[in-house]
Amino acid sequence: MRSGYGQPEIDQGVNYLAGVWHHPLLALDAVSDFIVIDRKGPGLNCDEVMLEPAGLIASIKL
């Protein structure tokens, strides 16, 4: 975050390294659009693991 901690820049991106596990993209408190750019080339480059739902969070107070 170039402007300091707390607010990202509108043109800021996130790059995950190979083998890094991360949570799916989500937005809190507002509807948001996301774009995912994948690399070109042969072979698989994404490992997806489907988990059984553990529960439901109805609301969160932040």
C-alpha positions in Angstrom: 0.0 0.0 0.0 1.8 3.0 -1.2 -0.2 5.5 0.8 0.5 3.9 4.1 -1.4 1.2 6.1 -5.2 0.9 5.9 -6.3 1.8 2.4 -5.1 0.1 -0.8 -4.6 2.1 -4.0 -7.2 1.5 -6.8 -4.5 0.1 -9.1 -2.9 -2.2 -6.5 -2.7 -5.9 -7.1 -1.8 -9.0 -5.1 0.6 -11.7 -6.3 0.7 -15.1 -4.6 3.8 -17.1 -4.9 3.7 -20.8 -6.1 2.5 -23.1 -3.3 0.9 -20.3 -1.2 -2.5 -21.2 0.2 -5.0 -18.3 0.4 -8.6 -17.7 1.1 -10.9 -17.1 -1.9 -11.5 -13.4 -2.7 -14.3 -11.8 -0.6 -15.6 -8.4 0.2 -16.8 -7.3 3.6 -19.6 -4.8 4.0 -20.1 -3.9 0.3 -20.5 -5.5 -3.1 -17.2 -5.5 -4.9 -15.9 -6.7 -8.3 -12.7 -8.8 -8.6 -10.6 -9.7 -11.6 -8.4 -12.8 -11.6 -5.6 -13.0 -14.2 -4.1 -16.4 -14.9 -0.9 -17.2 -16.7 -0.6 -18.7 -20.1 1.1 -22.0 -20.9 0.5 -25.7 -20.6 -0.1 -27.6 -17.4 -2.1 -27.0 -14.3 -1.1 -24.0 -12.2 -3.9 -24.0 -9.6 -4.7 -26.6 -7.0 -8.3 -26.4 -5.8 -9.4 -28.2 -2.6 -13.1 -28.5 -1.9 -14.0 -28.6 1.8 -17.2 -29.5 3.5 -19.0 -26.5 5.0 -18.2 -26.3 8.7 -21.0 -23.8 9.6 -22.7 -20.6 8.7 -21.9 -17.1 10.0 -25.1 -15.1 9.9 -23.5 -11.7 10.7 -20.3 -10.2 11.9 -19.9 -7.0 13.9 -16.6 -5.3 13.1 
